[in-house]
Amino acid sequence: MKRTLIIGGTGMLGGVVDHLVRKGEKVTVLARSREKFTRMLERYGLSEQEAAFLQEDYFDTSALIRALMEHIKLNGMFDEAVIWMRSSAGESFEAVMEFLSKTCGHLDVFRLHGSSAAYQPLPENHFQSINMHHIILGFKIEDGESRWLTNAEISEGVNAALETRIPVIITGITEPCHRRPGY
């Protein structure tokens, strides 16, 4: 049974939490709001016994690492992580990666990126014990109109990445660039 950490799992990644719980995996969701976590569980018909909750703001790097350290002491190491952190939280992301690489040994990390990541080099993985997977969130064009992906479409793409384990997956489309919603 795998242990999966999901950072940012109360909104668009709720379908990933549901998918993993129904597969029998141990899931820990790190997010700021217990209320949003509870709503996500209700939306998918899950209980608090099926997914653990770590309440922390990932912008507070030291508190974030302390919370992860405590959780691992009590519950064991993670086998994989799904991480959706804003680009403005780069320091926290690096701290999480360093912590996971030193604490959990070999693990898979699935990092979500916005559509602009398709137009630039992806960040290099400088942690030998981490097998990095990048999930680029694109958009859709329907009836001539472009739109961002729905939470369900994002979760489907992440679930596909978790199953296939390929290094880079694009959910939706990223071209033509000028058709991105709002551009």
C-alpha positions as CSV (number, residue, x, y, z in Angstrom):
1,M,0.0,0.0,0.0
2,K,1.5,3.3,-1.1
3,R,1.6,6.4,1.1
4,T,0.9,9.6,-1.0
5,L,1.4,13.2,0.1
6,I,-0.8,15.7,-1.8
7,I,0.0,19.3,-1.4
8,G,-2.9,21.5,-2.6
9,G,-5.4,18.7,-2.6
10,T,-8.6,20.3,-1.4
11,G,-9.6,22.0,-4.7
12,M,-8.7,20.9,-8.2
13,L,-7.0,17.7,-6.9
14,G,-10.0,16.4,-5.0
15,G,-10.5,13.8,-7.7
16,V,-6.9,12.6,-7.2
17,V,-7.5,12.1,-3.5
18,D,-10.7,10.2,-4.3
19,H,-9.0,8.0,-6.9
20,L,-6.1,7.1,-4.6
21,V,-8.3,6.4,-1.5
22,R,-10.5,4.1,-3.6
23,K,-7.4,2.2,-4.8
24,G,-6.6,1.6,-1.1
25,E,-3.7,3.9,-0.8
26,K,-2.9,6.0,2.3
27,V,-3.4,9.6,1.4
28,T,-2.3,12.7,3.3
29,V,-3.6,16.1,2.2
30,L,-1.6,19.2,3.2
31,A,-3.7,22.4,2.9
32,R,-4.5,25.6,4.7
33,S,-8.2,25.0,5.4
34,R,-9.8,22.1,7.3
35,E,-13.1,23.5,6.1
36,K,-12.1,23.1,2.4
37,F,-10.7,19.6,3.2
38,T,-14.0,18.6,4.8
39,R,-16.0,19.9,1.9
40,M,-13.8,18.0,-0.5
41,L,-14.3,14.8,1.4
42,E,-18.1,15.3,1.4
43,R,-18.1,16.1,-2.4
44,Y,-16.4,12.7,-3.0
45,G,-18.2,10.7,-0.3
46,L,-15.0,10.1,1.7
47,S,-14.5,10.2,5.5
48,E,-11.7,11.7,7.6
49,Q,-10.6,8.1,8.4
50,E,-9.8,7.6,4.7
51,A,-7.5,10.6,4.2
52,A,-5.3,12.3,6.7
53,F,-5.2,16.1,6.9
54,L,-2.2,18.3,7.7
55,Q,-3.2,21.9,8.2
56,E,-0.4,24.2,7.1
57,D,0.3,27.2,4.9
58,Y,3.0,26.1,2.4
59,F,4.3,29.7,2.3
60,D,5.5,29.2,5.9
61,T,8.5,27.0,5.0
62,S,9.7,26.1,8.5
63,A,6.2,25.3,9.8
64,L,5.6,23.2,6.7
65,I,8.7,21.1,7.2
66,R,8.0,20.7,10.9
67,A,4.5,19.4,10.1
68,L,5.8,17.0,7.5
69,M,8.5,15.7,9.9
70,E,5.9,15.1,12.7
71,H,3.5,13.4,10.3
72,I,6.2,11.0,9.1
73,K,7.3,10.2,12.6
74,L,3.8,9.1,13.4
75,N,2.7,7.6,10.1
76,G,5.7,6.5,8.1
77,M,7.5,7.8,5.0
78,F,5.8,8.7,1.7
79,D,6.2,6.7,-1.5
80,E,5.1,9.5,-3.7
81,A,3.9,13.1,-3.7
82,V,1.6,15.2,-5.8
83,I,2.5,18.8,-5.5
84,W,0.6,21.9,-6.7
85,M,2.3,24.9,-5.2
86,R,2.3,28.4,-6.7
87,S,5.5,29.5,-8.4
88,S,5.8,32.3,-5.7
89,A,6.3,29.5,-3.2
90,G,9.6,28.4,-4.8
91,E,11.5,28.4,-1.5
92,S,9.0,26.2,0.2
93,F,8.9,23.8,-2.8
94,E,12.7,23.4,-2.7
95,A,12.6,22.8,1.1
96,V,9.9,20.1,0.6
97,M,11.9,18.4,-2.1
98,E,15.1,18.5,0.0
99,F,13.2,17.2,3.0
100,L,11.5,14.4,1.1
101,S,14.8,13.4,-0.6
102,K,16.6,13.1,2.7
103,T,13.7,11.6,4.7
104,C,11.9,9.3,2.4
105,G,14.6,7.7,0.3
106,H,13.5,7.0,-3.2
107,L,10.1,8.4,-4.2
108,D,8.2,9.7,-7.1
109,V,7.2,13.4,-7.2
110,F,4.4,14.6,-9.5
111,R,4.7,18.4,-9.9
112,L,1.9,20.4,-11.5
113,H,2.7,23.4,-13.6
114,G,0.6,26.1,-15.3
115,S,0.3,26.2,-19.1
116,S,3.2,28.7,-19.4
117,A,5.6,25.9,-18.4
118,A,5.1,24.4,-21.9
119,Y,7.0,27.3,-23.4
120,Q,10.1,27.2,-21.2
121,P,12.6,24.6,-19.9
122,L,11.2,22.6,-17.0
123,P,13.2,22.9,-13.8
124,E,16.0,20.4,-13.4
125,N,15.7,17.8,-10.6
126,H,18.9,17.9,-8.5
127,F,17.7,15.3,-6.0
128,Q,19.0,11.8,-6.9
129,S,16.5,10.0,-4.7
130,I,13.5,11.6,-6.4
131,N,12.0,10.5,-9.7
132,M,10.4,13.7,-10.9
133,H,7.3,13.8,-13.1
134,H,6.0,17.1,-14.6
135,I,2.3,17.6,-15.3
136,I,1.5,20.7,-17.4
137,L,-2.0,22.0,-17.1
138,G,-3.2,23.3,-20.5
139,F,-6.5,24.4,-21.8
140,K,-9.3,23.2,-24.1
141,I,-10.9,24.7,-27.2
142,E,-14.6,23.9,-27.6
143,D,-16.9,25.4,-30.2
144,G,-14.2,27.9,-31.1
145,E,-13.8,29.2,-27.6
146,S,-10.9,28.4,-25.3
147,R,-11.3,27.7,-21.6
148,W,-9.1,26.5,-18.7
149,L,-9.5,22.9,-17.6
150,T,-12.1,21.9,-15.0
151,N,-11.1,20.4,-11.7
152,A,-12.3,17.0,-13.0
153,E,-10.2,17.3,-16.1
154,I,-7.2,18.2,-14.1
155,S,-7.7,15.3,-11.7
156,E,-8.1,12.9,-14.7
157,G,-4.8,14.1,-16.1
158,V,-3.0,13.7,-12.7
159,N,-4.5,10.3,-12.3
160,A,-3.2,9.3,-15.8
161,A,0.2,10.6,-14.8
162,L,0.2,8.5,-11.6
163,E,-0.7,5.4,-13.6
164,T,1.7,5.9,-16.6
165,R,4.5,7.5,-14.6
166,I,6.0,9.1,-17.7
167,P,8.3,12.1,-17.1
168,V,6.2,14.8,-18.7
169,I,2.5,14.8,-19.4
170,I,0.3,17.6,-20.8
171,T,-3.3,17.7,-19.7
172,G,-5.4,19.5,-22.3
173,I,-3.5,21.5,-25.0
174,T,-0.9,24.2,-24.8
175,E,-0.9,25.3,-28.5
176,P,-1.7,27.6,-30.1
177,C,-0.2,29.8,-27.4
178,H,-2.3,32.8,-28.4
179,R,-5.5,30.8,-27.7
180,R,-4.8,30.4,-24.0
181,P,-7.8,31.8,-22.1
182,G,-7.4,35.5,-21.3
183,Y,-4.6,36.1,-23.8
